[in-house]
Amino acid sequence: MYPLLLLLSIFSLKPPSDNVLCNQTNTAFLVGEKINYTIFYNVVGLYVNAGKTDFTIQSSKWNGVEAFTFTATGKSNAKYDWIFKVRDKYESIVDSKTLLPYQFIREINEGSFHHKESLLFNQKSHTVNNEVETFKTPDCTYDVLSAIYAARNYNYKNSVINDKIYLNFFLDKELYPSYFKYLGKEIITTRYGKFKAIKLAPLLIKGTMFEGGEKMTIWVTDDDNHIPVRIQTPIIVGTIKVDMVGFENLRYPLTALIELVGAKE
């Protein structure tokens, strides 16, 4: 379960590096893009459809400035709602030029747990406000959703195995200086098709679901779209796999697709 937590839980505390994700210019996506994922859970050797997650991009404005609104929604499979019902929503409004956030809203509804968080980012004063407190942050601080879209614009052409791409993100009253590791390129077959992919390993925050460390693997298309097509990770009990099963309005042709298998729910 926890479909959005799986896609958005990335990284742990690490020292800074020259290889930094900051002020990325958007070359990877268009307004109107929508990407659909199915979450599969395996605990006894068989993957079952546990839920789905959708990511969308809309055009918006923030104080008269052109902006993007990124939205991610996640829900558990209705067949398993009686066990544990998930209805989550994340939204990030970012500057259309720098992809740095103005506002981040998170609405969590997971079983009996309900939580709403709203953050206002001021990149000039280097602060984040959660409506109660104001926190100091370093230059170029993301929320967890804007960090994903910024990372899609990273140029991997000069990357070598084990390069670490660092960034800062803010969540739950804490700043996380973080990274994801470049693991090279490989061919991967998913529920949708066979892809040329870039392989990455984010460093997870240790929590109630994840053990922490570089145990999650993310494969993104080895083309200019850089969309995640598979995410796989062990959790405290079992394994979770997330596959891209559909998309609309990509910026570029999906040239990383070698062979269409067909999205299977």
N, C-alpha and C positions, 0 to 999 in steps of 0.2 A: 504494500500500500504506500501511502505518502508519495504520490506520483510527482508532485512538484518539488518536494524536498529532495527527491532523487536527482532531478535535473538541475536543481539550483544549489544543492549543498556542495560547495567546492572550497578546497583549500584549508590551510592551517598556518600558524605563525612561522615565518621564516625570515632570514635577513634579506636586505635589499640586493638588487643586482642591476647591471647595466642593461639587461634585456627586459625592458619595462613596457607594459601595456598602458599607454596613456595618450589621450587626445587623438584617438583613431579617427581618420576620415572615412566616412561610409563609402565603400566600394562594393559591398557584398549583398545588399538587399534593397528592395523597393517597398514603398507604401502599398498595402494590399496583400503583402505576403502572408500566407497562412501555412503552418506546418502541423501535421497531425501525428501523434505517437500513440502506440499501444504499449502498456506496461504488463510484462509477464513475470509471474512469481513462481519460483521453483523451490520446493522444500523436500520432495521425495523422488526426485529424478524426472519429474514431468512439469513442464511450464504450462501454467494456466493464465488466461486473460484476466488480469486483476484490475485494470482500469485504463483510462486514457488521459492524454494531455494535449492541449492545443495551444500553439503560439501564434499570435497575430501582430501585425504592425499597421498603425493608422497615423495619418497626418494630424497634427494638432498645433496649438500655439501656447506659449507660456509668457504672460506679460507682453504680448504682442510680438514675441520672437518665434520664428519657425521651429517646430519641435516634432519629435516622434513620440507616439504612445505605444509602448510594448505591453502586451497583455498575455499572461499565461494562466490558463484554467486547467484544473485537474479534478477528476472524480473517479471514485472506485466503480467497478463493474456493478450494475444494479443487482446482479445475482448474489453478490457478496455483501451488500449493504447491511444485511441483518447481522453480519459478523463485525464489520467495521466500516462505517460510512464516511467517505471523504468527499468534501466539496471545497476546494481551495481556489483562491484567485490572487494573482500577483499583477501589479500594474506599475509601470515606470514611465514617467514623462522625462524625456532627455533633449538636450540641445541637438539640433539636426546637424550641426557642424562638428562638434567635439564628441558627441554621444555621451557626455557626462550628464548625470541626472539632476533634475530640478525637484522632483517629487517621487516618492516610492510608497505604495500602499499595498499591504498584505492582509488578506482576510483568510483565516484558517478555521475550517470546520472539520474536525477529525474525531469521530466518535463523540464523546462527551466534552472534548476540548474545543473551545472557541476562543479565538484571539484575533484582534485587529491592530495593526500597526501602521502609522502614517509618519513618514519622514520628509522633512524639507531640507534640501541640500543648498548651501550657499558656497559655490566654488571660489568666489572672490574672497570671502572672509574665512574660508576653510572651516566651516562649521556644519553640523547636522542638528536639526531640532526635531524632537519627537512629540511636540505639543506640551511637554512637561519640563524637559531639560534640553540644554544646548551642549553639544559635544564638539571639541576641537578635532579637526581632521587634517591630514596632510594634503598637499596638492594632488588633484586627480584621484578623487575617491568615488567609487561606484556603489550602487546597490547590487544585489545578487543577479537581478534580471538584466540590468544594463550592462553588467560585466560580460554576460554571455554574448550579447550582440556586438560589443566592442571587440571581443576575442575573435569573432567571425571575420573581422577585418584585418587580422594580423597576417603579415606576409611571411610564410614559412619557407620561401625559396632558398634562403641562406641558412636555415636552421640545420643543426647537426644533432645526432642522437644524444638525448639527455639534456639538451638545452632547457632552461627554465625561464618561463615568461611570467614576470611578477606583476602584481597589481594590488590595490587596496580596495576593500569593500567594507561597508558598514551594515551591521545587522544586530538586532536585539541589544542595543546600547553598547556595542563593542565594535572596535575597528580591527579588521583582520588583514594585515599585510600578507599577501598570498601568492601562490604560483600554480601553473600547470606545466607539466613536462612533455616535451616533444619526443615521441618514441619512433619516429620514422613513418614509412609508408607501407601499405600492404593491401591486398585484395580481400574483401570481406563480402560474404553472402548473407543478406538479411531477409526478413519476411517480404520486403519489397523487391529486392533484386541484388545483383552482384555489382559491387562498387570498387573503384579505385579510391582509397581512403588515406587520410592522415590520422595517425594514431596518437592520442594524447592521454596523459594520466594526471588528473587533478589530485591535489593532496586534501583529503577529506578531514573535516572537523570531527573529532571523536564525540559520539553522542549516544542516545538511546537506541539508534538504529544502525549506525555505522561504527566500525571498529577504529576508524581513523587510518591515516597512512595513504600510500599510493596504490590502493587496491581497486579503485574504479578505473575502467578504461572507456574512453570515448573515441569513436571513429567519426570524422567529419569528411565530407566529400572533398576529394582532391581536385577541385576546380575553383572557380572564383566565387561560388556561392558559400562554400564552407558550412553547409548545413549538417548538423549531427544526424547520422543515419542509424547508429547503434550506441547504446550505453549499457555497460554491464558491470555489476559489482556484487560481491558477497555482502550480506548483512548479518546481523546477529544470529538470525535463524533463516537459513536458506540463501537464495540468490535472486537478484532482480535483473531483468533484461528489458531494455526499452528499445523498440524499433520504430523508425519512421515508416508510416503506412500511407501517407498522402501529403500533397502539397498543392499550393496555388500561387501564381504570380511570382515565381522566382525571377531574380534580376537577369540571370544568364541561363542558357540551355544547360541541362544537367548532364554535362559531358563526362562526369565521373561514373555515370551509370553504364556498365558494360553489358548487362543482360537483365531484362525485366522478368522477375519471378512472379510478381503479383502480390499486393498487400493482402494478408490473411488475418482476419480478426480472430 
